[in-house]
Amino acid sequence: MTTPRPEEEKLFLPDPQPEPLVVKVRAVCGGLAGVVAAAVVWIKLGGLGPMLTTLLFIGMPAVCAFLAVRHGDRFWERLIRADD
């Protein structure tokens, strides 16, 4: 009988529930990444009106924080590899 490889085991086991401190760290780091991403988008678009700027700088960090908490390391891998 062969032992399963680690990536095979990962397919069948659900991700463990992260500790509360890990969730908070993921949320803060995701929110900071969202602020940086919103600033890059804002600069590339040449500035926006006050309403769209507010929505951008509230929405982008909120979405990034949610995705970082929900998906953890997979979120960061995709964010980093998006430039490739």
JONORHU-V126454 format. One line per field, one symbol per residue. ss: DSSP state (~ for helix, > for strand, _ for the rest). phi: phi as a letter, one per 30 degrees, with the letter a starting at -180 (. if undefined). Layout:
ss=???
phi=???
//
This chain:
ss=_____~~~~~~~_______~~~~~~~~~~~~~~~~~~~~~~~~~_____~~~~~~~~~~~~~~~~~~~~~~_~~~~~~~~~___
phi=.cdddedddddccddddddedddddddddddddddddddddddddiibdddddddddcddddddddddddchdddddddddddd
//
